[in-house]
Amino acid sequence: MTQRQRRTRRASPARPEDAAGPAAVAGGPPPSLTLDALGRKCPIPIIMLADRIRDVAIGQIIEVLADDPAAKTDLPAWCALKSHEFVRAADLPVGWSFLVRRSY
């Protein structure tokens, strides 16, 4: 398994652990793709998102997990710059979960 494969996972609504995830708690749809940027510093979470956003269909959600404080401002700013929808951020025990909807 490559490092890229270890750092991402496809969400499956049938998996019970996804039902309790941050997106499900907020009442939103589960993310189509989760990017694990925990332990990575700026600008890596943005680079990971930019590299993988085309892996999901238009209108689907990507979840980015990050614990670098810069991600709290960088991810919404990147979404505005690139015209993707920043859905929300949620606190996790370590870091945050950021949801982004692909717009084009």
N, C-alpha and C positions, 0 to 999 in steps of 0.2 A: 504494500500500500504506500502510495506517495505521500509526501507531507501535505500537498494540496488536498488529497482525499481525506486525510486525518483531520484537517481543519474545517471541513464543510460536511454537511449532511443534508439529505433531502428529508423533508418532513413527510410523515405518513399519518393521515388522520386515524388510522386503525391502531396506532401505537399508543398505549395508555399513558406513557410518559409525556407525550405531546399534549394530551388533553389538559394537563396541569401546568403547561408552560405559560409564560407571561402573556402571549397573545390570546390564549384561551381564557385566562383570568379576566382580561379586559373585554371579553365578549366578541372579539374580532376573529377573523378567519385565521387558521394556523398558517405560519409562513411556509412558502414553497421551498425555501432554501435558507439554511442558517449558516452564517459565517462566524467562526470562533476566532476572534482577535484578542482574546483574553491574554494578558501578559505581553502584548505587543504595543509599542509606542507609536505615536504620530510620526509619519503619515500612513503607517501600515494598514489600519482599519479602512481608511479611505481607498487606498490602493486595492485592497482585497475586494471592496464593494465595486469599484469601477471595473475591475477585472472580471467579476462574475455576474454583474447585473443582467447581461444578455443571456444568461443561462436560464432565466425564468421568462415566462410569457408576459406581454404587456398587461398591466392590471394586477399582476401577482405581487406578493409581498416577500421581501427578503428581510431576514432578521440578522442584525449584526450584534454580536456579543463583544463588549469591550470594557476594559477597566482603566484605560488612560483618560484622565480628566479632560484632555483636549478633544476627545471624541464627542463630548456633550455639545460643543459649539461647532466642531468641524463637520459632523454628519449633517445637521440641518443646513449649514451653509453650502455644503457640496450639493445637497438636494436642490436648493434654491438656484444655485449656479447652473446645474444640469437639467433643471425643469422636471425632476422626479418629486413625488410626494413624500415628505417626511411625515409619517403617520403618528408616531409617538415614541417616547422613551420611557422605560420602566426600570426602577431600581431592582437590582438582584442582590443576593447576599454578598457577592463580589462583583462590582462593576454594574453595567447597565445592559439592557436589551433595547436596541433601536430597531424600529420597523420602518421600512422604506417600500413604497409602492412604485414599481416601474411604470413610467408614463409613456414611453415611446420605444 
